[in-house]
Amino acid sequence: MGKKDFLDSIDKDKKRVDAAHGRKRGMWGYVATAGSIGWMVALPAFGGAYLGKHLDRMFGSRGYWTLSLMLLGLVAGLYWVWYISFRKNGGGL
């Protein structure tokens, strides 16, 4: 690969990246983002409830672990969404 081929390759990649940044997201892009956010919140909450139900059966408590771990999972999921969208991506989804 010569110098000219290398520079042409870089120019082609730059044009592709610039075109991708200028593209607007369609409705399905927003639906996919909303679905991803939903799963990021729901999975830890359901996982906490599942683990809590198991612990309640094991220790004979009446919903203490289920409720506590479900709320902890919900908080963890919300923190995860906040971290991904605002800390890591600089404020945008």
Buried (B, 14 or more C-beta within 10 A) or exposed (E): EEEEEEEEEEEEEEEEEEEEEEEEEEEEEEEEEEEEBEEBBEBBBBBBBBBBBEBBEEEEEEEEBBBBBBBBBBBBBBBBBEEBBEEEEEEEB
